[in-house]
Amino acid sequence: MPHATMITAADIARLANVTRATVSHWRRRHEDFPDPSGGTAASPAYDREQVVSWLRRRRRLPALSRAEQLWASLRRRVDHSTVPTLAALLLHLETGGPRPFDVDESWTGLAAEVAPVAAERGARRLFAELHGRMLATVAPRATQTPPELAALMAAVAGPRPAVLDPACGSGNLLAAALDAGAGRVLGRESDPGLAALTGVRLAFDGGLGEIHAAPGIGEAPGERVAASAVVCHPPFKERAAVARGADPRWTFGRPPRNESELAWLQHCLWLTEPGGPVVVLLPPAVASRPSGRAIRAELLRRGALRAVVGLPPGAAAPAHLGLHLWILVAPGADDAPQRTLFVDGSACADGREIAWKRLSELVLPAWREFAATGEVPASGMRLAVASSALLEGAVDLTPSLHVSHQPLGAEVVASMADGLAEGLDQRLRAFRKDLARLRFAASEAGAARSEASVAELEQDGSLAILRAEVPQVGDIVLRGVGERREPTVITAANAEAAGSRFVLRPVPVRLDSLFLAGFLGGPANKALLDRGPALTGEIVRRLTVPRIPVAEQRALGRAFAMLRDFAESAEQITAMGTALRRTVEDGLATGVLEPG
């Protein structure tokens, strides 16, 4: 007979999306609340099935998917060290391979709980649904490469027999390399738990890969792997001191303490076979910091650095910076190239949205032509510069510094103007449809509404207030010091938002997320949210929202969401209109456009 799954009061609170105080209240108030089946008087344990049945009868169980219900049950029993075993268990259920752990009572119970859900939904699908939660548990502060940027970097590297990422994190770059035609992928990650989770992810993707834990950049390099290509999004601003003594990686110069990114560059080159491409994402300061001048110069002299691409702000975190892609080739017997390519893609954005297609169409043809011929026709966004000219002065490799003064040809300007005009026309058509939906009638309902504070909603179990918690889809984020304090609903698209914050987790059957965010940001609460230099728990608990039925909440929530989308569309149209005006004005002023 299978063992019953035991859970604590804290587990029940997570399962029902309420506070522990609410669970204690239920135990005292409701005689039919399940009796403890184990534990101690101070920390009783309950049969999970009995608790779930009670919550369901009382309509206190949130409308969660099977995967969410499973995670709510597993959450207390998995941590940084055990999440990889959970992932491996799912892979075992998918492939029927060897068991990923030594069987003991605790893991037997976990397997018995996971297996039915995996059988129902499919282990592959269940892993995909739980991957974000597992990743947040293993590496809550990990910076991920956006899929579109990962695809661009993999396309620059090209389809190679073996592609390595020496700082692979969650594996986005390696997954993109497989999609781009890599024969197999190799990953190194300093966090053993994250390395194991990423290995399972790539195995589920069907790729031939090897992911291993590896030392940090400041330690001895470990085993050398001569990969046919390297793609990397290394940690920024590491302060790990480079180990003293001889190190085969520093052939271009020993990196100063504040130049960890240049250490990563050399590490990547050391791991690449001669002639193999290396594509690395770096902060813009690496191109110009005085402390890195000598290494940048040596990279140019020996022909390792082939191109630097400027990206638009928001292409990857931190969103306020326009990061750079450095494209290098591991030195071999061939003569060093005489020129270096610069591409400025900083304008490839429509308002807040990155124009990934336009960026790829700018970068990939320019790089492929330059890689094949050593030349590329100059334009206002790309230019091949003599490497000897770059060695003078500060050796500043910022793309906009080199291409900003190149005049655009008439055909290029006309094409840009036509593209902007077409995009603006499409956006305006959609905007007019959205505008037609914005119809509202006068109402006096507000005068009759009673209100509840966030503190009261927390007390009655309608929501939970969390600090330092990884937000989930449906949560409301209130940012802290020095940031806009407009409440934000977490969606799949912004679930990786970072920063100091409070997280409000509403119970879906009692509070609609869009409704809650809309009223928390309304005029009655704005004065509180903007008070003082930092947002405090006291302020959050004083915020108020109306007490109305959930059906009415959802209708109001949809209206708030519609207005938010309307405002974002208006901002994008303004940005696109400004870009079109400037492009045409510049074309008319320089004589490459005429009215027609």
C-alpha positions in Angstrom: 0.0 0.0 0.0 1.5 3.4 -1.0 2.6 5.8 1.7 0.4 8.8 2.3 2.0 12.1 1.3 2.4 14.3 4.4 2.3 18.1 4.4 2.7 20.8 7.0 0.6 23.9 7.6 3.1 25.9 5.5 2.5 23.5 2.6 -1.2 23.9 3.0 -0.8 27.7 2.9 1.1 27.4 -0.4 -1.4 24.9 -1.8 -4.3 27.2 -1.1 -2.4 30.4 -1.8 -3.1 31.8 1.7 -1.0 32.7 4.7 -0.1 30.3 7.5 -2.3 32.4 9.8 -5.3 31.6 7.6 -4.6 27.9 7.9 -4.4 28.2 11.7 -7.7 30.0 11.6 -9.3 27.2 9.6 -8.0 24.6 12.0 -9.6 26.4 15.0 -12.9 27.4 13.3 -13.8 24.3 11.2 -14.5 21.0 13.1 -14.2 19.0 9.8 -10.7 20.2 9.1 -8.5 17.1 8.8 -6.8 15.9 12.0 -3.0 15.7 12.0 -1.7 12.3 10.8 1.9 12.7 12.0 4.5 15.2 13.0 4.6 16.8 16.4 2.4 19.0 18.5 4.4 22.0 17.6 4.6 21.0 13.9 1.8 18.7 12.9 1.7 16.9 9.6 -1.4 16.2 7.5 -2.5 13.7 4.9 -2.3 15.7 1.7 -5.2 13.9 0.0 -7.5 14.6 3.0 -6.5 18.3 2.9 -7.0 18.6 -0.8 -10.4 17.1 -0.5 -11.3 19.5 2.3 -10.1 22.5 0.3 -12.0 21.4 -2.7 -15.3 20.9 -0.7 -14.8 24.4 0.7 -13.9 25.9 -2.7 -10.7 27.1 -1.3 -8.5 25.2 -3.8 -7.2 27.7 -6.5 -7.9 26.7 -10.1 -4.4 25.4 -10.7 -3.2 23.2 -13.5 -2.1 19.7 -12.6 1.5 20.8 -12.9 0.9 23.8 -10.6 -0.8 21.5 -8.1 2.2 19.1 -8.2 4.7 21.9 -7.7 2.7 23.3 -4.8 3.0 19.9 -3.2 6.7 19.3 -4.0 7.9 22.8 -3.2 8.9 22.1 0.4 10.7 18.9 -0.5 12.9 20.3 -3.4 15.7 22.8 -3.1 18.8 23.7 -4.9 20.4 20.3 -4.4 17.3 18.1 -5.1 15.7 19.9 -8.1 18.2 18.2 -10.5 17.1 14.8 -9.2 13.4 15.8 -9.8 14.4 16.8 -13.4 16.3 13.5 -13.9 13.3 11.6 -12.5 11.1 13.2 -15.2 13.7 12.3 -17.9 13.7 8.7 -16.5 9.9 8.6 -16.8 10.2 9.8 -20.4 13.0 7.6 -21.6 12.9 4.6 -19.3 16.6 4.9 -18.7 18.4 4.3 -15.4 16.9 5.6 -12.2 18.5 8.9 -11.3 18.8 8.2 -7.6 19.3 5.6 -4.9 15.8 4.5 -3.9 14.9 5.5 -0.3 11.6 6.2 1.3 11.6 10.0 0.7 12.3 9.6 -3.1 10.0 6.7 -3.4 7.2 8.9 -2.2 8.2 11.7 -4.6 8.3 9.3 -7.5 4.9 7.9 -6.6 3.5 11.5 -6.6 5.2 12.6 -9.8 4.6 9.5 -12.0 0.8 9.8 -12.3 1.0 13.4 -13.4 3.7 12.6 -15.8 1.7 9.7 -17.2 -1.4 12.0 -17.6 0.3 15.0 -19.2 3.5 13.4 -20.6 6.9 13.7 -18.8 8.2 16.0 -21.5 5.3 18.4 -21.2 5.4 18.3 -17.5 9.1 19.1 -17.5 8.5 22.1 -19.7 5.7 23.3 -17.4 7.9 23.0 -14.3 11.2 24.1 -15.8 10.7 27.8 -14.9 9.9 26.9 -11.3 12.8 24.5 -11.1 15.2 27.1 -12.6 14.0 29.7 -10.1 14.7 27.3 -7.3 18.2 26.3 -8.5 19.3 29.7 -9.7 16.9 32.5 -8.8 19.3 35.3 -9.9 20.5 33.7 -13.1 20.5 36.0 -16.1 19.1 34.3 -19.2 19.8 35.1 -22.8 16.5 36.0 -24.6 15.6 33.3 -27.2 15.7 35.8 -30.1 19.2 37.0 -29.2 20.4 33.4 -28.6 19.1 32.6 -32.1 21.0 35.5 -33.6 24.3 34.5 -31.8 23.9 30.9 -32.9 23.3 32.0 -36.5 26.5 34.1 -36.5 28.4 31.1 -35.3 26.8 28.9 -37.9 26.1 25.2 -37.9 29.3 23.6 -36.5 30.1 20.0 -35.4 30.6 20.9 -31.7 29.4 24.2 -30.1 30.5 25.1 -26.6 29.1 27.5 -24.1 31.5 27.8 -21.1 29.0 29.8 -19.0 25.8 28.0 -20.2 23.4 28.8 -17.4 20.0 27.6 -18.3 21.1 26.5 -21.8 19.3 29.0 -24.1 22.4 29.5 -26.3 23.0 25.8 -26.6 19.4 25.1 -27.5 19.6 27.8 -30.1 22.9 26.2 -31.4 21.0 22.9 -31.8 18.2 24.7 -33.7 20.9 26.3 -36.0 22.3 22.9 -36.9 25.0 22.1 -34.4 26.1 18.5 -34.4 26.4 18.4 -30.6 26.7 20.9 -27.8 29.0 21.2 -24.8 28.2 23.2 -21.7 30.2 24.3 -18.7 28.5 25.9 -15.6 30.0 26.8 -12.3 26.8 25.9 -10.4 26.5 22.1 -10.3 22.8 22.1 -9.7 22.1 24.4 -12.7 24.5 22.4 -14.8 22.5 19.2 -14.0 19.2 20.9 -14.7 20.4 22.2 -18.1 21.7 18.8 -19.0 18.2 17.4 -18.5 16.7 20.2 -20.5 18.9 19.6 -23.5 18.3 15.8 -23.2 14.5 16.5 -23.4 15.2 18.7 -26.5 16.7 15.7 -28.1 20.2 17.2 -28.6 23.5 15.4 -28.3 25.1 17.3 -25.4 27.4 17.2 -22.5 26.9 19.6 -19.6 29.5 19.6 -16.8 30.2 21.7 -13.7 33.3 23.8 -14.2 35.4 26.2 -12.1 34.9 29.9 -12.2 36.8 32.2 -14.5 39.4 33.2 -11.8 40.4 29.6 -11.0 42.5 27.1 -12.8 41.0 26.5 -16.2 40.5 22.7 -15.9 40.3 20.5 -19.0 40.7 22.1 -22.4 38.0 21.4 -25.0 38.8 22.4 -28.6 35.3 23.2 -29.7 34.6 24.1 -33.3 32.6 27.2 -32.2 31.9 29.0 -28.9 28.9 31.1 -28.0 28.8 32.8 -24.6 26.8 35.2 -22.4 29.2 35.5 -19.5 28.5 37.0 -16.1 29.1 40.8 -16.1 31.2 42.7 -13.6 32.7 39.7 -11.8 35.4 40.7 -9.4 37.2 37.4 -9.0 40.9 37.9 -9.0 42.8 36.0 -11.7 45.0 33.3 -10.2 48.7 34.1 -10.1 51.2 32.1 -12.0 51.3 30.9 -15.6 47.9 30.4 -17.3 47.7 29.3 -20.9 44.6 31.3 -21.5 46.0 34.8 -21.1 47.9 34.9 -24.4 46.5 38.4 -25.2 47.4 39.8 -21.7 46.6 39.1 -18.1 43.2 40.6 -17.4 43.0 43.3 -14.7 40.6 42.6 -11.8 37.9 44.9 -13.3 38.1 43.3 -16.7 36.5 39.9 -16.1 34.7 40.1 -19.5 38.1 40.2 -21.2 39.1 37.2 -19.2 36.0 35.4 -20.5 36.9 36.4 -24.0 40.3 34.8 -23.8 38.9 31.8 -22.0 36.5 31.3 -25.0 39.3 31.7 -27.5 41.4 29.1 -25.6 38.6 26.6 -25.8 38.1 27.0 -29.6 40.0 25.2 -32.3 42.1 27.4 -34.7 39.8 29.2 -37.1 36.6 28.6 -35.1 34.2 31.4 -34.5 33.6 32.9 -31.0 30.5 35.0 -30.3 30.3 36.7 -27.0 27.7 39.1 -25.5 29.4 41.9 -23.5 28.5 45.2 -21.8 29.4 48.3 -23.9 32.0 49.5 -21.4 34.3 46.6 -22.4 34.9 48.4 -25.8 36.4 51.5 -24.3 37.6 51.0 -20.6 41.2 52.3 -20.3 42.1 49.3 -18.2 41.4 46.9 -21.1 43.2 48.9 -23.8 46.2 46.7 -24.1 44.2 43.5 -24.4 41.9 45.0 -27.0 44.9 46.2 -29.0 46.5 42.7 -28.9 43.2 41.1 -30.1 43.3 43.4 -33.1 47.0 42.9 -33.9 46.7 39.1 -33.9 43.5 39.1 -35.9 41.4 37.5 -33.2 38.7 40.2 -33.1 36.7 40.3 -36.4 33.6 42.3 -35.6 31.7 44.3 -32.9 27.9 44.7 -33.2 26.0 47.3 -31.2 22.6 46.1 -30.0 19.5 48.2 -29.2 18.8 48.7 -25.5 16.5 46.0 -24.2 18.0 43.2 -26.3 19.1 41.6 -23.0 19.5 42.5 -19.4 20.3 45.1 -18.2 17.6 46.6 -20.4 18.8 50.2 -20.2 22.1 49.4 -21.9 22.8 48.7 -25.6 25.0 45.6 -25.2 27.6 44.5 -27.8 28.2 41.3 -29.6 31.9 40.6 -30.1 32.7 38.2 -33.0 36.2 36.6 -32.8 38.0 33.8 -34.6 40.5 31.7 -32.7 44.0 32.5 -34.2 45.6 29.9 -36.4 48.2 29.8 -39.2 46.3 32.1 -41.5 47.4 35.7 -41.9 45.7 38.2 -39.6 42.8 40.1 -41.3 43.5 43.8 -42.1 40.1 45.1 -41.3 37.5 44.9 -38.5 33.7 45.1 -39.1 31.5 47.4 -37.0 27.7 47.1 -37.2 25.4 49.6 -35.3 22.1 48.0 -34.7 21.1 50.3 -31.9 18.2 51.7 -33.9 16.6 48.3 -34.6 13.7 48.9 -32.2 10.1 50.0 -32.5 9.5 51.9 -29.3 10.1 49.4 -26.5 10.0 46.4 -28.8 13.2 45.0 -30.4 12.9 44.6 -34.2 14.6 41.2 -34.2 13.9 40.5 -37.9 15.4 43.9 -38.9 18.3 43.4 -36.6 19.1 39.9 -38.0 18.7 41.2 -41.6 21.3 43.9 -40.7 23.8 41.7 -38.9 23.9 38.4 -40.6 24.4 39.4 -44.3 27.0 42.0 -43.2 28.9 39.4 -41.1 28.7 36.6 -43.8 30.0 38.9 -46.5 32.8 40.2 -44.4 33.8 36.7 -43.2 34.0 35.6 -46.8 35.7 38.6 -48.4 37.1 40.8 -45.7 35.1 43.7 -47.0 31.6 45.0 -46.8 30.0 48.0 -48.5 29.9 51.0 -46.1 26.5 52.3 -45.0 25.2 54.3 -42.0 25.0 51.1 -40.0 28.0 49.1 -41.0 31.6 49.8 -41.8 34.9 47.8 -42.2 37.8 49.8 -40.6 41.5 49.2 -41.1 42.7 47.4 -37.9 45.9 49.6 -37.9 43.7 52.7 -37.6 42.0 51.3 -34.6 45.3 50.8 -32.7 45.7 54.5 -32.3 44.6 56.4 -29.2 42.2 54.7 -26.8 41.5 51.6 -29.0 37.8 52.4 -28.6 35.7 49.7 -30.3 32.3 51.2 -29.8 30.4 50.6 -33.1 28.5 53.9 -33.1 31.8 55.7 -32.9 32.9 54.3 -36.2 29.8 54.2 -38.3 27.8 57.2 -37.2 29.5 59.6 -39.7 29.1 57.4 -42.7 26.5 58.9 -45.1 23.5 56.6 -46.0 22.9 55.9 -49.7 19.7 57.0 -51.4 18.4 53.5 -51.8 19.1 52.6 -48.1 17.3 55.7 -46.8 14.4 55.2 -49.2 14.1 51.6 -48.0 14.3 52.6 -44.4 11.6 55.3 -44.9 9.3 52.8 -46.7 9.8 50.2 -44.0 9.0 52.6 -41.2 6.0 54.0 -43.1 4.6 50.5 -43.7 5.1 49.5 -40.1 3.5 52.6 -38.8 0.5 52.1 -41.1 0.0 48.6 -39.8 0.3 49.8 -36.2 -2.2 52.6 -36.9 -4.7 50.1 -38.4 -4.5 47.9 -35.3 -4.7 51.0 -33.1 -7.9 52.2 -34.7 -9.5 48.8 -34.0 -8.4 49.0 -30.4 -9.7 52.6 -30.2 -13.1 51.4 -31.4 -13.3 49.0 -28.5 -12.8 51.8 -25.9 -16.4 52.5 -25.1 -17.5 53.2 -21.5 -20.7 54.3 -19.9 -21.4 56.6 -16.9 -21.8 54.7 -13.6 -22.5 55.5 -10.0 -21.3 52.1 -8.7 -18.2 53.6 -7.1 -20.2 55.4 -4.4 -21.8 52.2 -3.2 -18.7 50.1 -3.1 -17.2 49.0 0.1 -13.4 48.7 0.2 -10.8 46.3 1.7 -7.2 47.0 2.5 -4.5 44.7 1.3 -3.9 43.9 5.0 -7.6 42.7 5.3 -7.3 40.7 2.1 -4.2 39.1 3.5 -5.9 38.3 6.7 -9.0 36.7 5.1 -6.8 34.6 2.8 -7.6 36.4 -0.5 -3.9 37.1 -1.2 -0.4 36.6 0.2 2.3 39.3 0.6 5.7 38.0 -0.2 9.2 39.4 0.0 12.3 38.2 -2.0 10.1 35.7 -3.8 10.5 34.7 -7.4 7.3 36.0 -9.0 4.9 33.6 -10.7 2.5 34.2 -13.5 -0.6 36.1 -12.1 1.4 37.7 -9.3 1.4 41.5 -8.8 4.8 43.1 -8.4 5.3 46.3 -6.6 8.9 47.6 -7.1 10.9 49.2 -4.4 13.6 51.8 -4.1 14.1 54.3 -6.9 11.8 52.6 -9.4 8.4 53.2 -11.0 5.9 51.8 -8.5 3.1 51.1 -10.9 1.8 47.6 -10.0 2.7 45.1 -12.7 0.9 41.8 -13.5 3.5 39.0 -14.1 3.0 37.2 -17.4 5.0 34.6 -19.2 6.7 37.4 -21.1 7.9 39.4 -18.1 8.3 36.6 -15.5 12.0 37.3 -15.2 11.6 40.9 -14.1 14.2 41.7 -11.5 14.6 44.3 -8.7 13.6 44.9 -5.1 9.9 44.3 -4.8 6.9 43.1 -2.9 5.0 40.3 -4.5 1.2 40.0 -4.0 -0.1 36.6 -4.9 -3.9 36.6 -5.2 -6.1 33.5 -4.9 -7.6 33.3 -8.4 -11.0 32.3 -7.4 -11.3 35.3 -5.1 -9.2 38.1 -6.7 -8.6 38.8 -10.4 -4.9 39.8 -11.0 -5.7 42.5 -13.6 -8.4 44.0 -11.4 -6.1 44.0 -8.4 -3.2 45.7 -10.4 -5.6 48.2 -11.9 -7.0 49.5 -8.6 -3.7 49.3 -6.8 -2.4 51.8 -9.3 -5.5 54.0 -9.2 -5.7 57.6 -7.9 -6.8 56.5 -4.4 -3.5 54.5 -3.9 -1.1 56.6 -6.0 -0.3 59.0 -3.2 0.6 56.1 -0.9 2.7 54.3 -3.5 4.8 57.5 -4.3 5.3 58.4 -0.7 8.9 58.3 0.6 12.2 57.1 -0.9 11.3 53.4 -0.5 8.2 51.3 -0.5 7.5 49.6 2.8 5.3 46.7 4.0 3.2 49.2 6.0 2.4 51.2 2.8 1.6 48.1 0.8 -0.9 46.9 3.5 -2.7 50.2 3.5 -3.5 50.1 -0.2 -7.2 49.5 -0.8 -9.4 47.9 -3.5 -13.2 47.6 -3.9 -15.0 44.5 -2.6 -17.0 43.2 -5.6 -17.8 39.8 -7.0 -15.1 38.0 -9.0 -17.2 38.3 -12.3 -17.3 42.1 -12.0 -13.6 42.1 -11.1 -12.7 40.2 -14.3 -14.7 42.6 -16.4 -12.9 45.6 -14.8 -9.6 43.8 -15.1 -10.1 43.3 -18.9 -10.8 47.0 -19.2 -7.7 47.9 -17.3 -5.7 45.6 -19.5 -7.2 47.1 -22.6 -6.2 50.6 -21.5 -2.7 49.4 -20.7 -2.3 47.9 -24.2 -3.8 51.1 -25.7 -1.2 53.2 -23.9 1.7 51.0 -25.0 0.5 51.1 -28.6 0.3 54.9 -28.4 3.9 55.0 -27.2 5.1 52.7 -30.0 3.2 54.8 -32.6 4.8 58.0 -31.3 8.3 56.4 -31.4 7.8 55.0 -34.9 6.4 58.4 -36.1 9.4 60.2 -34.6 11.8 57.7 -36.3 10.0 58.2 -39.7 10.1 62.0 -39.4 13.8 62.0 -38.6 14.7 59.6 -41.4 12.8 61.6 -44.0 14.1 64.9 -42.7 17.7 63.7 -42.8 17.2 62.3 -46.3 15.7 65.6 -47.6 18.4 67.6 -45.9 21.2 65.6 -47.4 19.7 65.3 -50.8 19.2 61.6 -51.0 15.3 61.9 -50.8 12.9 64.1 -52.6 9.1 64.6 -52.4 7.3 62.2 -54.6 
